[in-house]
Amino acid sequence: MKSAPLICTALASTLMLAPGCKKDAETKPADTSAAPATAVTAPAAPKDPNEVVASVNGEKYIRKDMEKVVSTLLKAQNIPAEQQAEAQKYFEQRAAYSFIMKALLLGEAKKQSVAITDDDRKTQLAKMTEALKPQNKTVDQYFKESPLGEEAARAEFEDGLIIDKLLQKNVLEGIKIDAADVKKSIADVEKRNAEIAEKNKNLDTLKAERKAKIESIKKQIADGADFVELAKANSDCPSGKNGGDLGQFARGQMVKPFEDAAFSQEIGKVGDIVETQFGFHLIKVTAKTPAVEAKGDQPAKPESVTASHILVKTEQAEQPQVVPTADKVEAQLKQAKSREAVQKYIEGLKASAKIETVFKDMQL
């Protein structure tokens, strides 16, 4: 659900709403366009709306409640009809996973008597207000426009507050970042920047050497040397092993300077040295094919050329990283450490809980 990051912390929302499918599951339904047009799929037998699709320590999630959520998500995604079945399977597992994580965490919060105060609500609502400002949207609008409806969105908000407070109490409050780790992270960036600066110093000299090499190759060609053999011996492009042959290509398939040279050169002649972001090129055009207009069943074909080239690569200057402030580094380290700690905490809750689901391939 797109609303989750505004309802609770990034950590809690990620753990609650991340798909519980295996790693090869895609958020995008599989493309079924290759299926035969004549294929007919028998309609699936209706399932018991009161079937328990997931349970956590006896708390049950029944199919009709899950399907209500899934139906709303499918409509919100505008998924093509031919991909609905695959999408439904994905969203069913996503909804079941969300239920399991929420039930697990809210159940623990209940055991520990975690309660939300008005100040907790005010604090989170203030954060939501700030987050929604770039969208020119109010918190009330946000809840009303939720795909699941205002009532469900507000319930999610309350659940998120409880989960955040649980995690804050049991995990996040105990996380400390060593000042030495902050200093080391900053020092690592500064060290890398120094290496980049040193490397960049030598680029002008290296570029001059590469330019001299391509000029030498051009002179050899002018003196009668074979282009194909020179490409095999000198080109830094994978095409070099084939004598520099790039085959046929239309406009838009090569970087602009290369394209401009290739489409303007005479057939059979090696043009001037061309510089691109990849390095220096010598191009030899071996054929040109004019554009063809569409006619009858024949589609239009763009103008194209067939060419070979010799590439002598150059290296681009690497940009140094902005040295982060100590506060920013501390926040990044804390976020990473918090994520690991929360995951470990949830694994502990799962280990002592009785979790069941009809989705046998769902990874919890």
PyMOL commands that set and color helices and strands:
alter all, ss='L'
color gray80, all
select helices_A, chain A and resi 4-7+10-17+63-77+81-111+118-135+139-144+150-170+172-174+179-201+203-222+227-234+238-242+256-264+326-351
alter helices_A, ss='H'
color red, helices_A
select strands_A, chain A and resi 52-56+59-62+245-250+274-276+279-289+304-313+355-357
alter strands_A, ss='S'
color yellow, strands_A
deselect
rebuild
show_as cartoon
